[in-house]
Amino acid sequence: MNKRNVLNLGLALALAGLVAVLAYESGNKIPEKSVLITQLTPTDIQKIVIEQSRHHSIILLKTANQWQMSTPYNNQANTLRINKLLALASAKSHARYSVTDINLKQLKLSAPDLTIYFNDSKLIFGTTDAIKGYRYIQIKDTVHLITDRYSHLIRGQATKLLSPALLPENMAITKLALPDLTIQTSDTGWKTRPDNKPTSADQLQQFIDEWRFARALRVSKVKTDTNSNSTANKKIVINVYSDSNKPFTFNLTHTEDEIILLRKDIGLRYHFSIEAGERLLNLPSTKPGLTRPN
């Protein structure tokens, strides 16, 4: 074997040894433990306060495993959206900095436009990192960088955190009063007024269930300005009763694309597609006729 071949063989053996060592060290390297921005779990959190520079503060309270908004609306909250927001408390911290080592003003942390309180823990939202788009979050004297999956859930109007459910969960309807039809419970089942509606008991139950499980496409704030729909609101009023004496009262309005049920008492509008709205306004065996008031 000539000298050149010996040299090549030696280099090959040395390279193989180096690869083996690196593979061994890599396989036995202890992974770095993830650092979370708080030690709170979703079950620990009983109160959420959201403060925004351009909108009213939002207060959410957990009662009996249900989330309820108390400010600015007193109504049930959107459970799915709140659960996603709660995951913020366990967000992974990609990097951490002391507040004494960074420029809080430059990171928009000194005058933030979004702050969240989980119980008494204050989380201040700053700007985003220019390289990876991570969000700066200040908690006490530490600023964290996190993957921001949360700010879009809460920025904007409080209505986006409200439940799309038209009625409270598990509400037992005892009476449903539409302009030309009333359905009410009795000792023998559902009864209608007028009683000449050719509808079976199953169809009546189906109609009641449409109301019990109705979910709006979106919820919006009642507009304060008057328009042509305001007249329609006064013509068609729907009352839904439970065991409580006070009904849930809805005023009907509509556009070309959707049917809207408005609750004046809490200042909210529930938006439904035309198809879904028709199912709320007409018995299964009848033809649509309530969605276009004169």
Beta strands, then each sheet from edge to edge (+ up, - down):
strand 1: 47-52
strand 2: 58-63
strand 3: 66-71
strand 4: 75-76
strand 5: 95-98
strand 6: 114-118
strand 7: 121-128
strand 8: 135-139
strand 9: 142-146
strand 10: 175-178
strand 11: 181-186
strand 12: 189-193
strand 13: 218-221
strand 14: 237-241
strand 15: 248-254
strand 16: 258-263
strand 17: 268-273
sheet 1: 4+ 3- 2+ 1- 6+ 7- 8+ 9- 5+
sheet 2: 12+ 11- 10+ 14- 15+ 16- 17+ 13-
end
